[in-house]
């Protein structure tokens, strides 16, 4: 038991690694604060444009969504970080991660929102138009709020996945939580910082998981 504590729950190692973990946590929070709103905003825009049924535009949107949902986010991140400089675009690790995650997550958010919009009865469109609203206003004020509510559990579930996905940013040397934990592990020759990083992810994501479960129970009860 003492050996287990010494190797995986060493408080002296944790005290030494604390500044590095705090720095990594701050970077992870910053990354989520950029990537999640970008992904949601772009995804909603994709879904809204798709539902106005511009044939040529919709073909492009379908290709965009299918491509980035199928493309591995880790490979996409490496291609953007390593490939853009060949096009004369030098991007920082943070920018490369933001672009890659925005492309990946917006495709998922867009597909979820599109399904939500299609779940709203057509009568809601007619009701909005009958009050004098144009198509865009009906979408913004009547249809879209109902669509978001209908797919809220899926949106939250995808947000949890995105938060977990930020850990792969370490491959481009972005000093997020996992990378800093690995650096601390290398300095101390002890896996305690990795255990601490896992615990931090757990504490950050548990409230979202609880919220997701509550929303799902409410939706089942309201049916």
VOZA-775627 format. One record per residue (C-alpha): residue number from 1; residue in one letter; x, z negated, y. Coordinates in steps of 0.001 Angstrom, whole numbers. Example, Ala and Ser with C-alpha at 12.3 -4.5 7.8 and 13.67 -1.06 7.14 Angstrom:
BEGIN
   k r       u       w       v
   1 a   12300   -7800   -4500
   2 s   13670   -7140   -1060
//
This chain:
BEGIN
   k r       u       w       v
   1 x       0       0       0
   2 x    2833    -862    2378
   3 x    4464    2463    1634
   4 x    1201    4279    2422
   5 x     883    2490    5753
   6 x    4553    3078    6558
   7 x    4266    6832    5966
   8 x     813    7688    7299
   9 x    -319    4853    9595
  10 x    2898    3741   11222
  11 x    2038    2072   14538
  12 x    5606    2214   15812
  13 x    5711    5972   15285
  14 x    2285    6300   16888
  15 x    3407    4332   19946
  16 x    6374    6680   20341
  17 x    4275    9816   19790
  18 x    1456    8683   22100
  19 x    2686   10541   25242
  20 x    3032   13795   23319
  21 x    -410   13429   21741
  22 x   -1960   12669   25126
  23 x    -360   15785   26613
  24 x   -1636   17876   23705
  25 x   -5128   16396   24002
  26 x   -5272   17289   27688
  27 x   -4290   20884   26912
  28 x   -6931   21085   24158
  29 x   -9607   19799   26535
  30 x   -8539   22324   29181
  31 x   -8630   25113   26621
  32 x  -12132   24172   25444
  33 x  -13307   23884   29053
  34 x  -12268   27509   29626
  35 x  -12957   29159   26276
  36 x  -16411   27721   25511
  37 x  -18076   28626   28859
  38 x  -16428   32068   28769
  39 x  -17643   32681   25233
  40 x  -21175   31450   25908
  41 x  -21484   33318   29191
  42 x  -20186   36604   27771
  43 x  -22291   36175   24636
  44 x  -25486   35626   26637
  45 x  -24667   38660   28792
  46 x  -24196   40766   25648
  47 x  -27522   39597   24207
  48 x  -29429   40182   27452
  49 x  -28027   43689   27936
  50 x  -28740   44532   24298
  51 x  -32401   43639   24662
  52 x  -32918   46134   27477
  53 x  -32376   48860   24859
  54 x  -29926   51225   26539
  55 x  -29017   53310   23531
  56 x  -25422   54242   24405
  57 x  -24638   50750   25690
  58 x  -26169   49156   22599
  59 x  -23984   51257   20306
  60 x  -20928   49937   22153
  61 x  -22219   46346   21977
  62 x  -22886   46606   18237
  63 x  -19345   47879   17665
  64 x  -17942   45102   19874
  65 x  -19852   42325   18097
  66 x  -19208   43588   14571
  67 x  -15531   44260   15232
  68 x  -14643   40886   16727
  69 x  -16748   38954   14228
  70 x  -14842   40650   11405
  71 x  -11382   40475   13012
  72 x   -9407   37307   12094
  73 x   -8974   35246   15276
  74 x   -5404   34261   14370
  75 x   -4369   37910   14006
  76 x   -6216   38777   17223
  77 x   -4356   36036   19084
  78 x    -968   37219   17838
  79 x   -1757   40849   18715
  80 x   -2823   39952   22256
  81 x     118   37644   22889
  82 x    2701   40008   21395
  83 x    1065   43357   22143
  84 x      36   43134   25793
  85 x    3651   42974   27047
  86 x    4194   46441   25551
  87 x    1436   47636   27882
  88 x    3145   46050   30854
  89 x     862   43011   30887
  90 x    2763   39776   30575
  91 x     366   36941   29856
  92 x     988   33242   29441
  93 x     161   31560   26120
  94 x   -2860   29916   27743
  95 x   -4164   33255   29015
  96 x   -3557   34952   25660
  97 x   -5471   32227   23828
  98 x   -8321   32373   26368
  99 x   -8677   36146   26006
 100 x   -8503   36109   22207
 101 x  -10988   33265   21840
 102 x  -13340   34774   24428
 103 x  -13460   38043   22495
 104 x  -13991   36268   19193
 105 x  -16473   33607   20262
 106 x  -18544   35835   22547
 107 x  -19373   38060   19580
 108 x  -20793   35063   17687
 109 x  -22566   33581   20699
 110 x  -23979   37020   21507
 111 x  -25400   37519   18028
 112 x  -26903   34025   18008
 113 x  -28501   34513   21424
 114 x  -29805   37947   20476
 115 x  -31575   36413   17480
 116 x  -32996   33751   19770
 117 x  -34354   36321   22204
 118 x  -35971   38260   19379
 119 x  -37622   35042   18144
 120 x  -39589   34712   21399
 121 x  -43096   36222   20987
 122 x  -43692   39477   22864
 123 x  -46630   37805   24566
 124 x  -44156   35801   26622
 125 x  -42786   39040   28049
 126 x  -46296   40192   28876
 127 x  -47152   36850   30469
 128 x  -44092   37035   32684
 129 x  -44783   40582   33772
 130 x  -48417   39744   34509
 131 x  -47299   37135   37063
 132 x  -45379   39764   39001
 133 x  -41900   39154   37606
 134 x  -39747   42172   36829
 135 x  -38000   42594   33481
 136 x  -34803   40839   34529
 137 x  -36657   37888   36055
 138 x  -38858   37579   32977
 139 x  -35745   37491   30828
 140 x  -33983   34928   33012
 141 x  -36847   32513   33709
 142 x  -39164   32805   30695
 143 x  -37598   34430   27639
 144 x  -33982   33257   27786
 145 x  -34719   29496   28153
 146 x  -37005   29657   25102
 147 x  -34424   31681   23186
 148 x  -31663   29159   23918
 149 x  -33919   26318   22788
 150 x  -34776   28136   19552
 151 x  -31143   28658   18587
 152 x  -29647   25499   20139
 153 x  -28498   24109   16743
 154 x  -26671   27358   15968
 155 x  -25050   27396   19405
 156 x  -23854   23808   18993
 157 x  -22598   24522   15476
 158 x  -20615   27484   16763
 159 x  -19238   25356   19603
 160 x  -17938   22848   17048
 161 x  -16223   25710   15221
 162 x  -14678   26948   18470
 163 x  -13353   23468   19246
 164 x  -11717   23347   15830
 165 x  -10379   26868   16308
 166 x   -8268   25772   19281
 167 x   -5765   24318   16809
 168 x   -4475   27819   15972
 169 x   -3237   28154   19565
 170 x     -78   26425   18351
 171 x    1145   29728   16878
 172 x    1896   31019   20408
 173 x    3637   27769   21400
 174 x     755   26520   23516
 175 x    1256   22732   23690
 176 x   -2194   21793   22440
 177 x   -2940   18748   20293
 178 x   -1828   20072   16901
 179 x    1426   21540   18209
 180 x    2365   18332   20006
 181 x    1525   16345   16868
 182 x    3815   18579   14836
 183 x    6581   18149   17413
 184 x    6135   14375   17228
 185 x    6215   14577   13440
 186 x    9466   16522   13580
 187 x   11048   13951   15882
 188 x    9964   10952   13821
 189 x   10110   12483   10315
 190 x    6758   10821    9733
 191 x    3275   12409    9328
 192 x    1524    9666   11322
 193 x    1151   11910   14438
 194 x    -693   14511   12341
 195 x   -3076   11823   11060
 196 x   -3582   10664   14654
 197 x   -4336   14221   15799
 198 x   -6908   14594   13017
 199 x   -8509   11310   14091
 200 x   -8677   12517   17707
 201 x  -10396   15758   16655
 202 x  -12835   13677   14604
 203 x  -13695   11383   17523
 204 x  -14170   14356   19868
 205 x  -16399   16335   17521
 206 x  -18535   13626   15921
 207 x  -20899   13387   18964
 208 x  -21527   17144   18727
 209 x  -22230   16842   15003
 210 x  -24691   14001   15652
 211 x  -26376   16046   18382
 212 x  -26629   19024   16035
 213 x  -28240   16910   13314
 214 x  -30710   15421   15783
 215 x  -31727   18840   17138
 216 x  -32203   20196   13633
 217 x  -34441   17235   12694
 218 x  -36484   17678   15867
 219 x  -36964   21398   15200
 220 x  -38072   20729   11619
 221 x  -40497   18032   12783
 222 x  -42000   20319   15450
 223 x  -42850   23098   13000
//
